[in-house]
Amino acid sequence: MKNMEKMNKIWSLFAGLMLTMSIISCEDLAFGERFLQKPPSTDVTIDTIFGKAEYARRVLWRSYQYLPYGMETNGFWTQMCMSTIEGLTDLNYDNIGYSALSNTYYPGLYNASIEDNTRINAHRTKMQFSQSGIWTGVRHAWLFYENVDKVPDMDEQEKLRLKAEAKMMVAVFYTHMLRHYGSLPIIDHAISAEDASFPARATLQQTVDFIVKLMNDAIACKEFPWSVPESEMENWDGRMTKAGAMALKTRVLLFVASPLFNSDAPFVKGEASDKKMTWWGNYDKQRWKQAVDACKEFFDALNKNGFFKLVQAGDPGITTEREAYTSAYFDRGNTETLIACRRTFLSTKNNEQFDKALRWGAYCPTKEFFDMFEMKDGRPFDWNDAEMAKNPFKDRDPRLYENFILDGDKYNGRTAEMTDVNPNDKGNYPKGKDWEQGRMHKLSLATGLACRKWGLDRNTEAYNRPVQWPTMRLAEVYLNYAEALNEYYDGPTAEAYQAINTVRARVGMPALSGMTKEEFRKAVLHERAVEFAYEEVRFFDLIRWKMYDVFETPLHGLHVYKHKKTKKYLIKPFELTKYYRAWWKTGWEPRMCLSAFPSKEVNKGYGLVQNPGWE
C-alpha cells in the first residue's frame, strides 16, 4: 500500500511521463531533414531499445522534442494558449479574448490552483510544472544516460558524446524552470517505482550548483564537440554542443547574480524565502564575478575554436544589416544560434500555425516598444522633436523595421500601405490598401502597429524558409558579458563597451561610450529589449532587476493616418484598455515574478515548498 501511495505521488508530478522501467514508447522525432524512420514496433523493452544503437539514440532524440519553445506551433498549443510571455511586458499587448493572458493574468486572477487546471486553454500558464513536457524530457535524458553503456553497436566515443548531450539537455530544462520558479526538486536520475522517495525542493544554491555541474561535466567531455562538425551539419544541425553549454552557463549565472535573488532582502517573504529557495540570503558581489568569468571562458574558447559569430551583412545569402538581424533569430543552421529548439512541427510550414496567433491578436506591439528604437545616428527617438515626429518611420535602428511592418517599408515584395482610416476625416485620410487585408487581420492591429518578427511578410518570405526557436544565441552572451562587467567593476570597462558595441555594430548602430554604471545598465537592458523582442528575454530582464514600474505603466497604441494628397502623417497615441491589466491600477505584485507550483503538488507533502505569496 505504501509503495502504491509513493507511486501515485510520482505519477501525478510527471503527468503522462511515468512508464515502468521495462517499457518505453519509441516515438519518432523529426530531427533535421533526414531523421531515421520509426522502428517497426510501438512498445519495446529496455533491453530491446538499448540493444541497438539506432533505437537507443531515439530515446535522447525524444528529449529534444520537449525543449522549451515560444511559438505557436500546433493548433492551440502554446504555454499560454496562443499568447506570448511578452504580453506581460511593455513590448506587447495581447488581444486574444480567450488566451491565458486576457482570461487569467490581465484580470489578476492567476493563482496556484489555476496551475492545477492548465489543460484548459484559457488557463494555460507561462510555465506549466506538470504538463509542459519538461519532466518527460528530463526523464528521457536520464534514461538514455543510464542505459547507453550497454548498447553493443555504438562505439565508446559516441557514447561519451551522447551522454554529454543528455546532461546538457537536463541543464537546458532546469535553466528554463529556474527562471520561472527559482529552486527546484533535483532529479539526477530516471525516477522509478523503486525510488525510496521523491526529492523535496532544493535550495537556490543546490539548484544552481546542480545546473552548473551538469554543464561543466558536458564541457569537460573531450568527445563533446564545440560545434556540430561540418560533415554532420546537413543531418544533425541543432544538436547540443560545448559552445551551447558554455553560453547557457552565462545565462544562469547572470540571472542568479541579479537583484531578484542577489539582494540583502528577499523579493517576497515566506517559507520558501526562509529556506533560501528564492534568494541567496544576502548580496554578494562575487556572484557577478562568476558571471564575468563564465563569459570570459566562453569567449576564450570561441577565439580558440571559432565557427560561431554574429550573422553579418556580407555572409552568404545576407546582403543587408536587416537581413542579418532576421537571419540570426529565424534561420536554421546559422553561425549565431548556440541552442535551438526543433519540434516535429517546426517545418517550413511552421509559420502557418504561428500565423494564427499573429492574425488573431497575440502579437500586438506597443507604442512603448516602437519608441525604444533609436535613430540611426544613435539619438533616442523623441516625439517632442518635430523632425522625428514628422515621419517616425524614417532613419531608425534597422531592427525597428524587422520587428514592425510599417507604412512605406517593404511588404510582400512592394511598399506597404499600412495606415488606418481617420474616422473624423475619412475623405482626406483613407485606409491604406494593406490595412486589415489578407493576413493583416484587424485583431492583430489592435495597437495600430503590425508585428513583423517571426511572421516576416506573412506570406512567401515566412513560409518558404525553415524556422527555428533560438533558445540562446551569441548576441546574448555578448550582452551578458557587458552587463556582468558593468556590475562587478561598478561601471563599464573597455571590454563591456566592446561587447555591447559588437551587437550594435551588426545593425550599423553607433558605438556607446562615456557612461556611468547606471547609464550603461540602462543601455544594456535597452539593447536586450530591441535585440531579443519576442524571444522570451524581456520578461526575465524585468523581474530579475525588479523593474516593477515598467509593469505598472499603462501601455499605448498609435493611430497612424496619412493624408491622401500631401502624404503627411497624422499620428495619435491612444491608451490600450480593451484588456486592462490589473497591476496598472493596483500595482505589480512582486510574487508574480515567479510562478506558483500547482497547489495539488504542494499538498502531496513530499517537500515542494510553494513560492512566496502563493497559497
Phi, psi and omega in degrees: 000318178297319179298323179295318179296319180297317181293324179297322178298313182295318181298318181297320181293316181263063185305119179077359185268314193291116169249163175292161183293345182263354183233140174214136177282129184255066179281149182274159177230124181285085185257115187077192185259351184228044183293144181300154182285158180296138177297159189296331183258163181266307180246125182225162182283163176303318181297323178292313181301312184266019172263357181212130185301320182301319180284321182299318181300329184293336176296317178288320179299327178300323179297323178302328184297338185258010177302143181301140179216162185234015182248154170289122188229347184202091181066239183262007189273101158223174180303326184239031177058072176073359179270173175234146181297339176297341178292351173270349187255186178279355183277332193217149178237122181276127184242018177267117187292344182249013182279167177296327180293308184288332182268330189241307186281309183302316179284359180078029183263356183297134175204177185296325182293332177296329178295344176281346189233036187282001174287341176280128187311311185293343182252011174294139187245173186292342174208111184262110188299317186262337191239010181279345185091353181304311185290332174296317178297319178298314181299314180297322179297314180290324178300317177294312183303320185280344187241349187294334182296339181274356182290120186284330186253034175233129183285162186298324181298315179292321179301315181295319179298314183289330175293324175294321176299318181298315178296321178297322179299314179298321179298322178296314180299314182291324177298318179298315180290326178303319182290338180265327190241338194087221184290163188217164166294138183264115177256107183247019177196171178284114182299136178226169180294340182276352179297137184295323181199158174277139185292143175284172178291133181276173173281169177298317180301314180295321180293314179296317178300320179297312181296314182296320179296319177303314180290320179296322177298316179295317180299322183287344182287118182295332182277350179277115188285150176298317176219165177295124181304147183304325180293343182255353190301321184297319182265330194237015174302132181110353178285159179295146181222169177296322178299318178298320179296317180292325179291315181298327177300323178293323179295314182299310185289328175293317182299313184279350174276348184283163188300338179305318181253324187264085187207165177280354179213147178292151181290335171214138178278152179162179183300317181297324177291318178301326182268012176058043177261340183235011170192169184282336185103355178191175171259134178221116181298335181296341177293327173293325179295322177298322176292319176302312183297321179296320178294317180297319177300320178298310184291329173297317179292323178296317178298329181278320189258337176069208181072301185282135176199160175297140174295132186232154169300133184106343172294159179309124178080359182244118183250335184235164177297323178297315179298324179297315180298313182294317180299326183300321181262335191266315194275140173287153171073018178274176184270003184255332183285122181262325175221129182229150176258132176234106175268162178307321183264011173276074182250188178296343178259010182304319184292346173293327174287314180299328182301331178297312179297322180294310183293325187273005168106012178286331185244088180237094183294149187262166172300320180301320176292315178305318184290341183294332186284124182289168168291160183299335180272004176097353178288142175298143176288138186218118179295340179281349175275115186301322182291319178293316183291335180300317175216088184289357180264003188255136171058048179252171172312126183306335180293337177303316187284345176263354174257335181235148166264111189246151177302134178087354180264176181290143180195117180054040176079012180212188180270129183288142171243084190249061177235144181274162175278135178279112184297340181267352180202065185297330182293319182268338182234074181283169179285135175294152188293344179264352183287122180059033179244144177058233180281001176270069184291149182298331178294329180278358180248025184299332180264000184079002182232135184260136180278133175256328186300136185073321181275339182050237180272004180063018178218234188298322182299322182280321191270348184256019177220138181296140183245153177231168166252113184279092178305321176203137177230167190301324180304326180293322180296320176302314183284330172300316181296315180300315182293314183297319178298316181298318183286321183286321184264011177057039178152159183290130174269174177300321180293325179294316177297317181300319182295309182291324182288336175296318179291318180294323182296330181302327179252018174075021178274143184294157182288150176266153177195166171062042183249155170280173178302313182292320178295319181291320177302314179298321180294321179294315180295325175296313181299320179296324181294313183281336180277321189245021178306139180063022174242020177060051177242317188301313182303315183289331174294319181293318182285323184290335175261005179051048181272064186295333180298329178293318177297324188278348182277118178304147185256165186224160169245182179229125168276120181247113178243152177226130179292132188291337180258308184281340182066015177279145181274145168239113188238125182232122175287154177212153181283145177266113188232352184302313175241094186284135178272123186305324185285352172292334181259315186264348182095149179291130178271119183307331179300337180292348180298323178244146178288157174275145169283151177304132183299327179297323179289317179299321184285352179285344170082018178268007174107018176275087183290132183291148175294149186297138178096348179250150179240000000 
